[in-house]
Amino acid sequence: MTGRIAFQGEPGAYSHQACREARPDMEALPCGTFEDVIEAVRSRRADLAMLPVENSTYGRVADIHRLLPESGLHIVDEAFVRVHISLMALPGVKIDEIETVRAHLVLLPQCASYLGEYGIRGEAAADSAGAAAEIAATGTRTIGALASDLAAEIYGLNILARHIEDHAHNTTRFLIMAREGDPARRDEDMITTFVFRVRNIPAALYKAMGGFATNGVNMTKLESYMIDGSFTATQFYADIEGHPDDPNVKLAMEELAYFTSYLKILGTYPADLPRS
């Protein structure tokens, strides 16, 4: 293996799956919190961080936009991971023995149809992979877990039903971060991510965005969030298509800088294939 990639959660979490898919040659390092993931890279216990930023069903991952600018790390890649949910239990257990399934709160509603069909009660757990680990440790036959196929593999559980989510679009976008950025153009299709605060002048945001429209730069994401708990201090997070060295992107960013009091590029990286 070449290096370590840190993720938040227990082994078998969907962030662990993202590490397996995006960096299969690296050792995955589980961490308790997003802050722990960032610190693992800063302290050189890991080379990369795998951080979820948004989900197609539940939207933005809480706190992550606040952490990214303060992390001191740079985005070097993105990864889209399809969230497949499987029902697992101890080896030899049949589906009609299962009375309760445990999973993270956000997974339970996604499998409501299947659970209702079999009369299985859902119970919230702090972590889906952790719920799978607990079943393996306690040997309880009447409890199952909803988690990734990877969790079943790691904890020696049997998959009773595979990919039972109600909707087929649930995908999480992850950002891969490193201590040093890689500003070189590594692909024809590049994404640039940055945060900014507009100056306190009328129509500042409208004017700041004008440069992207007039220069033909496609902005794929623009989100606002409070900083320092203030209702008047707003920071914006943005993704655009293109590289800062592209003439049209350079002109748009120059115009943006004129109307902002703070501007920080978090990374420039190739667009992952699921975007296309």
Phi, psi and omega in degrees: 000147181247092175085180182237147174234124186269146177217160179266131177123180178278159172306134183098354177294164179295332174293326175294317176302318178300319178298315180300317185284319186273328181224068185295341181271359184254152175280128181273132183247110179287142179225156185285323184223168175298321178299322178295323178298312180297316181294327178299322178284317180298324181272002177071017170285341176221157180265330182224158174240137175251111186234126177284138180243330180200155179232141185294339179264319189251359176079211187293141175283127185304137173076345190292325180293329177289324184285325187301310182295331182273353188288333187078003180260168183236140177285127180243347179196164171233158179214131176257125183239124176287126182270097174265135183247127178240149176266125184228155181205182180297150176304136179091346180283137178262160184299326182285353175275341185282122178257327185222143170241144179245142180193166172303146186306325184285342181278327187303311181295336182288345180242023186301319182296314182294313181297321178295324180298324182258004179064034181264134181272135177268143180224128184289139175233159180294331186206131183293315177295325176295324176296320177296318179297322181295319178298316180297324183283323185270337179072027180279122186276339185268359181244133175246178178227147171257117184199188181281159174301327179298321179298318178298319179297315184292319187261008175068033179264160180262132178277115180277326179210129186258133172056066187260012180297147183291327184240145188263017185246000188293111183225141177248135176262129178246150171249135177259125188237150182222168179293326180243140177281168177230084188284353182292150175284112182257357182200160178294320180262108182243153175241138175241129180246136180209163173238152180203160171234135182276155176291156183276069177225155182302137176059029184298318181294317179302315181291323180295324181281342184301326182295330179287322179292311184291337180258008174068035178260124182276120177263114185270345179206137172215116180229146177248152176204151181288151173236143178056028176068018183259137178283347182255347179259108184241135175245147181245142176246132185221145169242135174231156174274127179129174182243144181304338178277348177295134184306318182289324177293318180300316179295318180296319181290327177295320179291321177300315183300327182294329184258010182243152174262347180206132179213127181220123175277124182270340178168155173232127192205159180294143175290132178290151186303321180302345176295329184263000000 
